[in-house]
Amino acid sequence: MAEEIKSSGQEKQNQGDVGGGDFSTILIGVGTLLDSTMAPLSKIVSQALDSLTVVAKQILEGVNSTLGNKN
């Protein structure tokens, strides 16, 4: 009887270990997925901001030259 209790306790511990391992595997997978998704997105955002900076500079130069010609 004591052996049955010990073996059932060990089975429960083993099941908990498997569940913990599965959970950490899922977390690692989600982290990897987010990382692989965010890297290209950050590059796209960076390129878009660079383009907006160039456009804003051109607009300001155009406004400046327009106002400069009127004076």
N, C-alpha and C positions, 0 to 999 in steps of 0.2 A: 504494500500500500504506500509506504514512504517512497519507494522507487517510482511509482506512478505519479505521485505529486511532484517529485523532482523532475521527471521527464516532461511533464506537462508545463512546468515552470520554465524549463529550458526551451521548449517549443515556443512559448509566448515570447521569451526574450529574443529568440531567433527571428520570429515574425516581426518584432519591433525593429530589429536591426535591418531587415530587408526593407521595411517601410521607410526607415530613415535614409537608407541608401538610395531608394527610389526618389525620395523627396529631394535629396541633394543633387541627384542626377538631373531631375527636372529643373531645379534652380540653375544649375550650370548651363543646361540647354537653353533656358530662357535668357540668361545673361549673354550667352554667345550669340543668340539670335538678335538681341537688342544691340549688341556691339556691332555685329555685321550690318545691321540696318542703319545705325546711327552714323557710322563712319562715312558712307556715301552721302547721307543727308547733310552732314556737316560740311562736306566739300561743296555740295550744291548751294547751300546757304552762303558759304564763304564767297563762291563765285558770283552769286546774285548780288551780294553786298558790294563786291568790287565793281560790278557793272553799274550798280546804282550810284556809286561814288563817282565814276567816270561821267555818267549822265548828269548828275547834279553839278559837277564841275563845269561841264559844257554849258548848262543852263545859266549858271552864275556868270560865266565869261560872256555869254550872249547878252544877258541883262546889263552887265557892266559896260560892254561895248556900246550897247544901245543908249544907255544913259550918258555915257561919255561923249557920244557923237552929238547929242542934243545940247550939251553945254557949250 
